[in-house]
Amino acid sequence: MFAGRFHSPAARGLAAFAGSWLVLALPEAAAQSQRPEITRPDIAPPPTLRATTRPAELRRPVALPPAPRQSTESEPEDASILPETREAYRTADPESDGEREGEETDTENDEKAPASQTLRRAKIDGDLSEEAPPPIPEDGKEPIEPLLVPVDGDHARINDMTAALPVDEEVDPERLGRPITPRRFGLYQPLGIRMGSFLFHPEAETNLVHTDNLFRSAASRQADTALEIAPRLRVTSDWSRHAIEARVEGLRSYHERFESEDDRKITASLRGRIDVTRKTNVAADLSYDYGQETRGSLTGPALNAPRANIETRRAALEGNHRFNRLSLQIRGARTEYDYSNETGIDDRSYTQDEAGTRIGYEFVPGVRVFVDGSANRRKHETAALADGILRDSTGTRVRAGIALDIRGTLKGEASLGWAQQKPDDARLRPTEGLILDSSLTWRPTGLTEFILSAKSDVAESDAALTSGALSRQAAIEVRHALQRNLILLAGLSYAVTEYTGTPVTERVLKETLGTEYYLSREVALTARYQHTNFFSTTPGADYTDNEVRVGVKIRR
């Protein structure tokens, strides 16, 4: 009875729309009925679910059935809804957190993966779980840090190379208390030239020097101007273990009036360190030095006498081992001093053999106390011409001090002790006294640093009936970067030398002002002024000296 009603145009259109809807809806309904229905009544579905994709190397391979939409690496991390196929295959157990049968958990994956590939779990909003704190290093696990040892008779330091890192970064010392080179500020730091696993650092400096008392004498003051040329080359290794460093430095000066005062100096050294284990290493040092003695002291040359040439050859070996917080060092060295002049007289030449040990204990990271003891034997080639006495002697040094390595603020060490050098000949008195040694750098800000140094030792003397001299000196230097490329310098030093067997005491006070202006990373202009006051108990030996130098420094 309804057939007649479908003859109208409106009825025919409605029937066509209903038939089309049935054709499209019935297949989709059949497909939905075949999918498993997942219900989690205890957890309300969030309005949006943030998808976090894993890195490709940690992603677990899971076979998924064909689905109309697959997640890829290019999928944005802020996708609001995960694909339906993944939601359908998640387990209904709320405690499983989405783990599927046959899969490895994240914990298992992290245990099997190398430490370098272990990544932190992505942080999800609302996740209040805390990450595990970093592990606390055990005693003795940190790399070994050999201790700094002053060398009796020669203040050169062994095993102080800065290897394995570019020089534009200030590296931590390889051992606690190593002296710090003056900081270079800003971008004006040498990068060096890399050749394979080595870094080459060439440098050349030229100075024009003027002094108003060249001979350092009160009776005959002579002014002169000189040109100085000083090339340098430093080569360091860039290895993860072990280290080697080679240095070559030279100095040549040309005086305008007095050629006898021209300097001809060369210094070469080769240092190496073998890391046997994490707690043990062995270091060696070979060095050679050639130069001329200075005027103005009791043992220096007379006014009209030529200056003697001094050759110094040194070989040293040391071993270091750490027992948790306790460290032990054993060392030995042989040094040869050869004095020569135009007459061929070498009564001041001698050889020194030394052996020593040091024990340190680190109370807290960066603070270590130590005790140091050494013994030496000095043997001269001939007797002194002044009194005909052979000055062979035996000496001991005992020190106790503290080494600091407070990162970015205070570095170095300071020690206090006693020194004695006893001659074999009973006609000469032993030289002994209190000694102070330090090398500390304090950096209160990133633009200012203070360098405090002190040195003490027993020096040789060939004066009549004089067995030696106890020399002590202390200095402080302040460096401040006024701008990135402009550094101001100021220094003050004081030295006292007391001779044994004669009532002679010498004191030297020096004041220094200077500046360094960097035109670029490779070129710098330098200027320095130094005033010297020399005081002596010897009548007529006092003098003053003023020295001005300007120059240019080129380096890589």
MARPA-658688 format. One line per 4 residues: number of its first residue (from 1); their letters; for each residue x, y, z of C-alpha. Coordinates in pm, whole numbers, plus 50000, padded with zeros to 5 digits. Layout:
BEGIN
NUM> A> X/Y/Z ~ ...
//
This chain:
BEGIN
1> MFAG> 50000/50000/50000 ~ 50305/50219/50026 ~ 50406/50168/49664 ~ 50214/50467/49542
5> RFHS> 50387/50697/49788 ~ 50736/50638/49640 ~ 50639/50773/49303 ~ 50699/51129/49425
9> PAAR> 51052/51284/49369 ~ 51108/51342/49742 ~ 51031/50984/49829 ~ 51262/50849/49564
13> GLAA> 51553/51069/49693 ~ 51504/50957/50051 ~ 51508/50592/49947 ~ 51831/50639/49750
17> FAGS> 52011/50805/50051 ~ 51904/50525/50286 ~ 52029/50258/50049 ~ 52369/50430/50013
21> WLVL> 52411/50455/50392 ~ 52340/50085/50436 ~ 52596/49991/50172 ~ 52875/50194/50345
25> ALPE> 52790/50126/50709 ~ 52740/49750/50706 ~ 53101/49654/50602 ~ 53253/49892/50858
29> AAAQ> 53030/49748/51132 ~ 53134/49397/51038 ~ 53502/49492/51059 ~ 53457/49653/51402
33> SQRP> 53285/49341/51533 ~ 53591/49127/51446 ~ 53839/49339/51652 ~ 53896/49248/52025
37> EITR> 53723/49480/52262 ~ 53948/49612/52539 ~ 53795/49753/52851 ~ 53986/49896/53148
41> PDIA> 53715/50003/53394 ~ 53968/50105/53660 ~ 54149/50362/53449 ~ 53972/50653/53286
45> PPPT> 54105/50730/52940 ~ 54284/51064/52923 ~ 54163/51326/52683 ~ 54492/51306/52492
49> LRAT> 54780/51060/52511 ~ 55129/51190/52445 ~ 55335/50956/52230 ~ 55705/50922/52302
53> TRPA> 55910/50745/52037 ~ 56221/50551/52133 ~ 56556/50598/51961 ~ 56604/50362/51669
57> ELRR> 56883/50165/51838 ~ 56669/50086/52150 ~ 56335/50022/51977 ~ 56200/49669/52033
61> PVAL> 56095/49488/51715 ~ 55727/49393/51753 ~ 55526/49228/51482 ~ 55197/49412/51441
65> PPAP> 54908/49296/51226 ~ 54819/49503/50924 ~ 54660/49827/51022 ~ 54549/50131/50832
69> RQST> 54798/50354/51018 ~ 55158/50275/51126 ~ 55379/50481/51357 ~ 55713/50586/51205
73> ESEP> 56022/50770/51326 ~ 55899/51078/51149 ~ 55584/51081/51359 ~ 55580/51399/51569
77> EDAS> 55635/51341/51940 ~ 55336/51552/52033 ~ 55083/51332/51849 ~ 54764/51343/52047
81> ILPE> 54636/50985/51990 ~ 54825/50659/51937 ~ 54718/50439/51643 ~ 54420/50221/51708
85> TREA> 54615/49908/51619 ~ 54862/49968/51907 ~ 54582/50040/52153 ~ 54410/49720/52045
89> YRTA> 54716/49507/52118 ~ 54800/49653/52461 ~ 54735/49413/52747 ~ 54435/49473/52966
93> DPES> 54643/49424/53286 ~ 54708/49771/53436 ~ 55023/49644/53613 ~ 55194/49539/53289
97> DGER> 55221/49898/53161 ~ 55194/49790/52802 ~ 55452/49505/52804 ~ 55382/49224/52554
101> EGEE> 55459/48860/52584 ~ 55801/48763/52451 ~ 55946/49115/52482 ~ 56249/49218/52689
105> TDTE> 56185/49483/52950 ~ 56369/49815/52959 ~ 56572/49696/53257 ~ 56695/49393/53067
109> NDEK> 56779/49609/52768 ~ 56980/49852/52983 ~ 57178/49573/53143 ~ 57278/49428/52808
113> APAS> 57346/49756/52632 ~ 57688/49921/52671 ~ 57713/50210/52913 ~ 57779/50452/52628
117> QTLR> 57444/50354/52464 ~ 57225/50357/52775 ~ 56978/50645/52748 ~ 56756/50797/53013
121> RAKI> 56384/50724/52999 ~ 56185/51009/52851 ~ 56013/51222/53112 ~ 55630/51222/53082
125> DGDL> 55408/51491/53230 ~ 55274/51370/53562 ~ 55545/51109/53616 ~ 55676/51171/53968
129> SEEA> 55930/50888/53973 ~ 56287/50999/54051 ~ 56593/50898/53856 ~ 56860/50702/54037
133> PPPI> 57145/50925/54165 ~ 57484/50892/53995 ~ 57708/50625/54148 ~ 57960/50737/54409
137> PEDG> 58319/50664/54295 ~ 58506/50421/54511 ~ 58838/50500/54671 ~ 59126/50436/54435
141> KEPI> 58912/50437/54120 ~ 59002/50787/54006 ~ 59306/50835/53776 ~ 59636/50861/53956
145> EPLL> 59771/51208/54025 ~ 60146/51206/54086 ~ 60263/51462/54336 ~ 60474/51768/54271
149> VPVD> 60833/51746/54388 ~ 61079/52038/54404 ~ 61425/51946/54283 ~ 61709/52042/54518
153> GDHA> 61957/52271/54352 ~ 61740/52304/54044 ~ 61381/52426/54064 ~ 61278/52260/53740
157> RIND> 60975/52035/53776 ~ 60941/51680/53651 ~ 60635/51537/53476 ~ 60450/51867/53430
161> MTAA> 60343/51828/53067 ~ 59988/51922/52966 ~ 59909/51657/52711 ~ 59600/51495/52561
165> LPVD> 59387/51810/52532 ~ 59390/52118/52307 ~ 59578/52404/52464 ~ 59289/52645/52413
169> EEVD> 59122/52465/52703 ~ 59278/52495/53043 ~ 59327/52136/53147 ~ 59332/51996/53493
173> PERL> 59679/51920/53619 ~ 59794/51564/53572 ~ 59898/51572/53933 ~ 59785/51766/54233
177> GRPI> 59974/52089/54293 ~ 60137/52131/53954 ~ 60234/52494/53894 ~ 59982/52673/53676
181> TPRR> 60093/52868/53374 ~ 59955/53225/53358 ~ 59600/53225/53230 ~ 59526/53353/52882
185> FGLY> 59192/53527/52874 ~ 58914/53531/52621 ~ 58959/53410/52267 ~ 59330/53492/52253
189> QPLG> 59466/53148/52323 ~ 59705/52949/52103 ~ 59553/52645/51936 ~ 59869/52478/51817
193> IRMG> 59926/52281/51498 ~ 59800/51924/51495 ~ 60008/51659/51321 ~ 59864/51315/51376
197> SFLF> 59846/51248/51749 ~ 60080/51538/51840 ~ 60030/51911/51894 ~ 60302/52158/51793
201> HPEA> 60314/52500/51962 ~ 60571/52728/51795 ~ 60643/53071/51936 ~ 60884/53355/51869
205> ETNL> 60940/53668/52076 ~ 61145/53977/51996 ~ 61224/54245/52255 ~ 61408/54573/52268
209> VHTD> 61569/54600/52615 ~ 61725/54906/52779 ~ 61901/54902/53119 ~ 62077/55182/53305
213> NLFR> 62313/54953/53502 ~ 62425/54670/53276 ~ 62707/54545/53503 ~ 62497/54575/53823
217> SAAS> 62757/54781/53998 ~ 62743/55090/54219 ~ 63090/55209/54118 ~ 63054/55183/53739
221> RQAD> 62702/55236/53607 ~ 62682/55170/53234 ~ 62366/55196/53026 ~ 62308/54990/52715
225> TALE> 62037/54876/52474 ~ 62002/54525/52337 ~ 61792/54333/52088 ~ 61664/53996/52210
229> IAPR> 61534/53712/51994 ~ 61373/53413/52168 ~ 61228/53124/51961 ~ 61041/52841/52131
233> LRVT> 60884/52511/52030 ~ 60672/52278/52240 ~ 60540/51941/52125 ~ 60287/51742/52329
237> SDWS> 60117/51410/52269 ~ 59741/51373/52240 ~ 59686/51022/52373 ~ 59424/50877/52603
241> RHAI> 59698/50703/52804 ~ 60063/50786/52861 ~ 60211/51126/52770 ~ 60525/51275/52620
245> EARV> 60642/51633/52583 ~ 60942/51796/52419 ~ 61054/52158/52460 ~ 61323/52362/52290
249> EGLR> 61389/52727/52382 ~ 61660/52965/52275 ~ 61770/53321/52354 ~ 62014/53542/52168
253> SYHE> 62083/53906/52259 ~ 62288/54171/52081 ~ 62407/54468/52288 ~ 62484/54797/52122
257> RFES> 62790/54890/52332 ~ 62912/54588/52533 ~ 62922/54268/52332 ~ 63067/54081/52632
261> EDDR> 62721/54091/52791 ~ 62547/53922/52498 ~ 62340/53623/52608 ~ 62350/53287/52429
265> KITA> 62111/53045/52592 ~ 61943/52721/52494 ~ 61718/52487/52688 ~ 61594/52146/52572
269> SLRG> 61392/51889/52763 ~ 61214/51561/52701 ~ 60956/51435/52951 ~ 60747/51122/52942
273> RIDV> 60498/50929/53153 ~ 60390/50565/53126 ~ 60057/50477/53285 ~ 60118/50122/53405
277> TRKT> 59777/50089/53570 ~ 59508/50326/53694 ~ 59698/50355/54021 ~ 60059/50334/53905
281> NVAA> 60274/50533/53664 ~ 60640/50592/53588 ~ 60778/50929/53473 ~ 61117/51027/53331
285> DLSY> 61285/51358/53248 ~ 61592/51445/53041 ~ 61702/51808/53013 ~ 61992/52022/52896
289> DYGQ> 62057/52389/52968 ~ 62330/52622/52845 ~ 62376/52988/52945 ~ 62590/53250/53116
293> ETRG> 62611/53343/53483 ~ 62476/53677/53604 ~ 62667/53960/53766 ~ 62606/54141/54092
297> SLTG> 62648/53872/54360 ~ 62930/53754/54584 ~ 63000/53451/54366 ~ 62950/53638/54038
301> PALN> 63233/53756/53811 ~ 63423/54076/53878 ~ 63350/54394/53686 ~ 63615/54341/53417
305> APRA> 63613/53958/53420 ~ 63431/53756/53154 ~ 63118/53569/53249 ~ 63145/53192/53277
309> NIET> 62932/52957/53068 ~ 62716/52713/53263 ~ 62600/52377/53127 ~ 62342/52176/53319
313> RRAA> 62258/51816/53230 ~ 61988/51635/53420 ~ 61825/51290/53418 ~ 61542/51199/53656
317> LEGN> 61312/50904/53715 ~ 61015/50869/53948 ~ 60746/50613/54027 ~ 60403/50686/54173
321> HRFN> 60145/50454/54326 ~ 59816/50514/54504 ~ 59659/50305/54781 ~ 59306/50446/54795
325> RLSL> 59360/50785/54963 ~ 59726/50717/55039 ~ 59987/50792/54770 ~ 60354/50703/54752
329> QIRG> 60631/50841/54534 ~ 60991/50725/54495 ~ 61231/50928/54282 ~ 61593/50967/54186
333> ARTE> 61794/51217/53981 ~ 62145/51296/53863 ~ 62247/51653/53774 ~ 62579/51773/53635
337> YDYS> 62685/52141/53659 ~ 62977/52241/53438 ~ 63128/52593/53473 ~ 63379/52709/53212
341> NETG> 63532/53037/53094 ~ 63813/53159/52873 ~ 64080/53048/53123 ~ 63940/52695/53140
345> IDDR> 63907/52702/53522 ~ 63620/52482/53641 ~ 63666/52460/54018 ~ 63292/52522/54065
349> SYTQ> 63180/52224/53853 ~ 63015/51944/54047 ~ 62774/51650/54018 ~ 62473/51592/54240
353> DEAG> 62301/51254/54295 ~ 61968/51264/54475 ~ 61707/51017/54599 ~ 61382/51095/54774
357> TRIG> 61035/50982/54865 ~ 60700/51143/54938 ~ 60391/51015/55117 ~ 60059/51194/55078
361> YEFV> 59710/51148/55216 ~ 59396/51301/55062 ~ 59149/51397/55335 ~ 58885/51532/55097
365> PGVR> 58888/51571/54719 ~ 59130/51848/54633 ~ 59301/51870/54974 ~ 59605/51657/55043
369> VFVD> 59877/51669/55307 ~ 60221/51521/55251 ~ 60563/51467/55401 ~ 60872/51465/55180
373> GSAN> 61227/51360/55246 ~ 61537/51347/55027 ~ 61912/51300/55050 ~ 62183/51411/54808
377> RRKH> 62554/51376/54744 ~ 62754/51658/54579 ~ 63096/51578/54436 ~ 63326/51851/54292
381> ETAA> 63584/51796/54021 ~ 63863/52003/54180 ~ 63933/52202/54496 ~ 63839/52570/54509
385> LADG> 64114/52810/54401 ~ 64028/53058/54679 ~ 64128/52831/54971 ~ 64228/52495/54820
389> ILRD> 63946/52306/54995 ~ 63745/52040/54813 ~ 63377/52114/54868 ~ 63223/51767/54849
393> STGT> 62919/51741/55075 ~ 62615/51540/55180 ~ 62272/51696/55224 ~ 61922/51619/55350
397> RVRA> 61585/51788/55301 ~ 61269/51729/55504 ~ 60938/51898/55422 ~ 60573/51883/55527
401> GIAL> 60298/52064/55344 ~ 59957/52073/55183 ~ 59852/52043/54819 ~ 59529/52208/54701
405> DIRG> 59319/52163/54391 ~ 58999/52359/54446 ~ 58873/52378/54091 ~ 58855/52724/53946
409> TLKG> 58971/52899/54263 ~ 59292/52775/54425 ~ 59560/52540/54294 ~ 59911/52452/54397
413> EASL> 60101/52351/54708 ~ 60297/52494/54999 ~ 60550/52326/55227 ~ 60773/52409/55521
417> GWAQ> 61083/52217/55620 ~ 61450/52199/55709 ~ 61758/52175/55485 ~ 62116/52084/55566
421> QKPD> 62429/52050/55352 ~ 62730/51916/55543 ~ 63080/51938/55383 ~ 63318/51645/55409
425> DARL> 63602/51876/55513 ~ 63578/51970/55881 ~ 63722/52315/55811 ~ 63391/52415/55649
429> RPTE> 63077/52465/55852 ~ 62750/52298/55747 ~ 62484/52513/55584 ~ 62139/52460/55730
433> GLIL> 61815/52643/55798 ~ 61441/52670/55751 ~ 61311/52633/55394 ~ 60978/52738/55244
437> DSSL> 60850/52627/54904 ~ 60518/52709/54743 ~ 60348/52750/54409 ~ 59991/52873/54456
441> TWRP> 59751/53037/54215 ~ 59431/53200/54342 ~ 59165/53312/54094 ~ 58892/53505/54277
445> TGLT> 58721/53598/53949 ~ 58744/53500/53587 ~ 58947/53813/53511 ~ 59195/53826/53800
449> EFIL> 59453/53588/53937 ~ 59721/53600/54205 ~ 60035/53385/54177 ~ 60229/53324/54498
453> SAKS> 60562/53142/54475 ~ 60846/53069/54715 ~ 61173/52879/54672 ~ 61446/52779/54915
457> DVAE> 61764/52578/54871 ~ 62131/52547/54960 ~ 62353/52688/54685 ~ 62723/52625/54631
461> SDAA> 62991/52893/54688 ~ 63362/52905/54600 ~ 63441/53208/54820 ~ 63723/53157/55071
465> LTSG> 63617/52949/55374 ~ 63255/52961/55260 ~ 63086/52622/55232 ~ 62763/52744/55073
469> ALSR> 62468/52978/55097 ~ 62109/52935/55209 ~ 61890/53112/54954 ~ 61525/53201/55010
473> QAAI> 61298/53399/54780 ~ 60927/53480/54763 ~ 60723/53653/54495 ~ 60367/53758/54425
477> EVRH> 60224/53850/54085 ~ 59881/53988/53997 ~ 59729/53954/53651 ~ 59407/54129/53555
481> ALQR> 59226/54135/53221 ~ 59114/54492/53173 ~ 58960/54386/52841 ~ 58947/54059/52651
485> NLIL> 59273/54140/52477 ~ 59441/54364/52736 ~ 59611/54216/53044 ~ 59782/54418/53317
489> LAGL> 60064/54273/53529 ~ 60212/54374/53863 ~ 60469/54184/54068 ~ 60681/54207/54380
493> SYAV> 60965/53973/54482 ~ 61209/53956/54771 ~ 61515/53730/54806 ~ 61765/53674/55089
497> TEYT> 62096/53486/55057 ~ 62294/53406/55371 ~ 62650/53274/55326 ~ 62795/53022/55571
501> GTPV> 63144/53094/55702 ~ 63143/53463/55616 ~ 62927/53750/55753 ~ 62777/53835/55415
505> TERV> 62404/53864/55355 ~ 62251/53979/55027 ~ 61896/54103/54974 ~ 61722/54177/54645
509> LKET> 61390/54362/54609 ~ 61222/54382/54267 ~ 60908/54564/54153 ~ 60753/54486/53816
513> LGTE> 60480/54642/53601 ~ 60374/54516/53261 ~ 60103/54471/53002 ~ 60009/54236/52721
517> YYLS> 59794/54355/52431 ~ 59666/54088/52190 ~ 59612/54202/51834 ~ 59487/53855/51741
521> REVA> 59517/53499/51857 ~ 59865/53478/51706 ~ 60015/53824/51770 ~ 60060/54014/52099
525> LTAR> 60243/54332/52198 ~ 60425/54326/52534 ~ 60580/54588/52760 ~ 60744/54556/53104
529> YQHT> 60929/54773/53353 ~ 61139/54633/53640 ~ 61316/54815/53921 ~ 61583/54631/54125
533> NFFS> 61728/54723/54464 ~ 62031/54519/54576 ~ 62147/54538/54938 ~ 62457/54369/55078
537> TTPG> 62653/54372/55403 ~ 62966/54405/55188 ~ 63065/54775/55180 ~ 63006/54945/54843
541> ADYT> 62815/54652/54692 ~ 62467/54807/54693 ~ 62320/54909/54357 ~ 61996/54984/54175
545> DNEV> 61889/54897/53824 ~ 61604/55002/53595 ~ 61509/54790/53297 ~ 61250/54859/53027
549> RVGV> 61154/54613/52755 ~ 60901/54629/52472 ~ 60841/54359/52217 ~ 60613/54149/52003
553> KIRR> 60517/53785/52046 ~ 60404/53555/51765 ~ 60267/53210/51839 ~ 60038/52936/51717
//
